[in-house]
Amino acid sequence: MNPPSYLLDLSFLIALADSNDDKHDDAKAIYTALVDDFVEQRCLLVARADHLEAVESPDLFAAIDKLHIARQHRSAAADLVERSDVGLEDAITMVLIHRCRIRKVATFNEALARYDIELISAPPTDAPNFVAGEDLGVSATTKLEPEAG
């Protein structure tokens, strides 16, 4: 059985890649726990291919599989836009979440918080092994910064 897929959205990727971003420390803590879970095969990490290309950090995002947007995804997203107040970018993300059966989303996009999706939040600072509010018993061994030398 495949482990669940977790989507890392553009707002999360930007915060993670930019050390000057206000949400960088939260993103780093979340990503550390997610990569540990990925290594232990408890989850798969995915992101939209266009979002990964927008944030140039290939080494940082090596564990993340790309979700390519097909014409059918764009068509379904356009239908969603017509039926609701969702913007096209969020609609494409929502279609991918539904079609790829994504379980959780790491995001700082407040617009996504209003939908019925489970968001991954920052772990408490005293509990580095928390992902989305659950203690997964994961070791916090992942390093996100290059070693000095």
Steps between C-alpha positions, in 0.01 A plus 500: 500500500629846409548755776278812490602793282552844652494807277743787556344808344673806354466716812669226704778445245575873486515528879728198518740621232520863618680532835369860526135394475293553818381137485844347425556352847153341503553364149839362595360322808213351300724394212752338734225283650354424156835392356556276802159344435585466130827323582311263731248443216207641695412754229573614148578867439353663191473848353373653181778492240441866414537594867827310533632674189403839644719441805849411389635272774542159337719354776261611773201351319660174381257284701193658339325336204365732233131511417460609141186690406323342205234651277236297685609660829477849350156420357371371833648806673330733251167327577564549873573870446171542312302328778663670799703794623829306476782659300657300217830428680324372812255306282785320324649412838162378627452281191843344554423442868181319405628303201830396661329415831728727696446466873663813639630834375787711629405858420508856627231598248210611718257449212561124510417489873132561425464175304442152634864391490728402783779751542842418638590746773825590671608266777532643849857614561540252786377205288696477173336169406150634444333509158150643472450476874581130527803360679641259245802394702736615226863577562593857418821428310441690178722801436378771264811712493833412342774391736779750559829426332 
